[in-house]
Amino acid sequence: MTNPSYQDRGLLIVVSGPSGVGKGTVCGMLRKRNPNLIYSVSATTRSPRQGEQHGVNYFFHTKDEFFSMMEQGELIEWAEYVGNYYGTPRQFVEDKLNAGEDVILEIEVQGAKQVKELFPEGIFIFLLPPSMDELKRRIMGRGTETVSAIQRRLHVASSECKELSMYDYAVINDRLEHACEKIESILVAEHCHTSRVIIED
């Protein structure tokens, strides 16, 4: 055995979890701590929240524009969530992975199922809240949701948590830094997985 090496292709990391669990905050800190980690910006039909920018937080589209992208195969996944559509542009992800860069997707459970069919080698991580009471507190703390919308999100969250077995890892977001450290450890381990080692005779 001589010259062992690792695959050049990057890792596709999928982070899912119920609304309000802190996916955006965790992924944001991961990117700050790991500048080489590529964040795939999702397309959505929902309206921008205060401070969100097109092309930075999301690509904001009309429903007609979004449906056109779906029909032309420009999305690797898409999902309808509480009346809005979300999706991941395909070409951007493929280009980065082929260039050897790790790409992180922050997407809903419906979308993660579609990605797993196309990229079974991906790393699927489910972010959990410390408790449902804490999740409710976080959603209410946004100050952007009506009472009925909060109830819908909590109902969806309960259903999403039942899909945990589809994922490779579960990370409880009790403290932001701890959650990030756990995900970083997962990525180090995955880069060293035997399936990624190439051995030349």
C-alpha positions in Angstrom: 0.0 0.0 0.0 1.4 3.4 -1.0 0.2 7.0 -1.4 -3.1 7.1 0.5 -5.2 10.2 -0.2 -8.6 11.6 0.3 -11.2 12.3 -2.4 -11.1 15.7 -3.9 -14.9 16.1 -4.1 -16.4 18.3 -1.4 -18.9 17.3 1.3 -22.6 18.2 0.9 -23.9 19.0 4.4 -27.6 19.3 4.9 -28.9 21.0 8.1 -32.6 20.7 8.9 -34.7 21.3 11.9 -38.0 22.9 12.9 -38.7 26.6 12.4 -37.2 28.6 15.3 -34.6 26.0 16.3 -31.8 28.3 15.2 -30.7 26.8 11.8 -29.8 30.2 10.4 -27.9 31.3 13.5 -26.0 28.0 13.7 -25.1 28.0 10.0 -24.1 31.7 10.2 -21.6 31.0 13.1 -20.3 27.9 11.3 -19.5 30.0 8.3 -17.7 32.6 10.4 -15.6 30.0 12.1 -15.0 28.1 8.9 -14.5 30.6 6.0 -14.0 27.9 3.5 -17.4 26.4 4.1 -19.7 27.4 1.2 -23.3 28.4 2.1 -25.8 27.6 -0.6 -28.4 30.5 -0.7 -31.9 29.2 -1.1 -34.6 30.5 -3.4 -37.9 31.4 -1.8 -41.3 33.0 -2.5 -41.7 34.4 0.9 -41.3 38.1 1.6 -38.0 39.4 3.0 -37.8 39.9 6.7 -36.3 43.1 8.1 -32.6 43.2 7.3 -32.6 40.3 4.8 -31.0 40.9 1.4 -31.6 39.3 -2.0 -28.7 37.0 -2.9 -27.4 37.1 0.6 -30.0 35.5 2.9 -32.2 34.2 0.1 -33.0 34.6 -3.6 -36.5 36.2 -3.4 -38.8 35.2 -6.3 -42.4 35.5 -7.3 -44.3 32.2 -7.4 -44.3 32.3 -11.2 -40.5 32.7 -11.3 -40.1 29.9 -8.8 -42.4 27.5 -10.7 -40.4 28.2 -13.9 -37.2 27.2 -12.1 -38.8 24.0 -11.0 -40.0 23.2 -14.5 -36.6 23.8 -16.0 -34.8 21.5 -13.5 -32.8 24.3 -11.9 -33.6 23.2 -8.4 -32.2 20.1 -6.6 -35.0 20.3 -4.2 -38.0 22.4 -3.4 -40.7 22.4 -0.7 -43.8 24.2 0.3 -43.8 25.4 3.9 -46.5 27.3 5.6 -47.8 28.8 2.3 -44.4 29.7 0.8 -42.0 27.8 -1.5 -38.3 27.2 -0.9 -35.7 25.6 -3.1 -31.9 25.0 -3.7 -30.3 26.1 -7.1 -28.6 23.1 -8.6 -25.7 24.4 -10.7 -24.1 26.3 -7.8 -24.0 23.3 -5.6 -22.6 20.9 -8.2 -19.9 23.4 -9.3 -18.7 23.9 -5.7 -18.7 20.1 -4.8 -16.7 19.3 -8.0 -14.2 22.0 -7.1 -13.6 20.2 -3.8 -15.4 22.7 -1.6 -17.8 21.8 1.2 -21.3 23.1 0.7 -23.8 23.5 3.5 -27.6 23.6 2.8 -30.0 24.9 5.4 -33.3 23.4 4.3 -36.6 22.0 5.5 -37.3 18.3 6.0 -39.3 18.0 2.8 -36.4 19.4 0.8 -33.9 17.2 2.6 -35.7 14.1 1.5 -35.3 15.2 -2.1 -31.6 16.0 -1.7 -31.0 12.5 -0.2 -32.4 10.9 -3.3 -30.0 12.8 -5.5 -27.0 13.0 -3.1 -27.2 9.8 -0.8 -23.6 10.5 0.1 -24.5 13.8 1.7 -24.2 14.4 5.5 -27.6 14.9 7.0 -27.8 16.7 10.3 -31.0 17.4 12.3 -31.0 20.4 14.7 -33.2 19.9 17.7 -34.4 22.4 20.3 -33.7 21.7 24.0 -37.6 21.4 24.5 -40.8 22.4 22.7 -41.4 25.1 25.3 -38.0 26.7 24.4 -38.9 26.4 20.7 -42.2 28.2 21.3 -40.3 30.9 23.2 -37.8 31.4 20.3 -40.6 31.7 17.7 -42.5 34.2 19.8 -39.3 36.1 20.4 -39.1 37.0 16.7 -42.1 39.2 17.0 -43.0 38.5 13.4 -45.6 35.8 13.7 -49.3 35.9 14.5 -50.7 33.5 17.1 -52.2 31.2 14.4 -48.9 31.2 12.5 -47.0 30.2 15.7 -49.4 27.4 16.3 -49.0 26.1 12.7 -45.2 26.2 13.1 -45.3 24.3 16.4 -47.6 21.6 14.8 -45.2 21.3 11.8 -42.2 21.1 14.2 -43.7 18.2 16.0 -44.2 16.3 12.7 -40.7 17.1 11.5 -39.1 15.7 14.7 -40.6 12.4 13.8 -38.4 12.3 10.7 -35.3 12.2 12.8 -34.3 8.6 11.7 -33.8 9.9 8.1 -30.8 11.9 9.3 -27.2 10.7 10.1 -26.7 13.0 13.1 -28.8 14.9 15.7 -27.5 18.0 17.4 -29.4 19.7 20.2 -29.1 23.5 19.9 -28.9 24.2 23.7 -26.0 26.6 23.4 -24.9 28.0 20.0 -21.2 27.4 20.4 -21.7 23.8 21.6 -23.9 23.1 18.6 -21.3 24.5 16.2 -18.5 22.5 17.8 -20.5 19.3 17.5 -21.2 19.9 13.8 -17.5 20.8 13.2 -16.5 17.5 14.8 -18.9 15.7 12.5 -17.3 17.2 9.4 -13.8 16.3 10.5 -14.9 12.7 11.1 -16.7 12.6 7.7 -13.6 13.9 5.9 -11.7 11.0 7.4 -14.3 8.3 6.6 -12.9 5.2 4.9 -15.2 5.7 1.9 -13.3 8.9 1.1 -9.9 7.3 1.2 -8.1 6.5 -2.1 -5.3 3.9 -1.9 -2.9 3.4 -4.8 -0.9 0.2 -5.1 
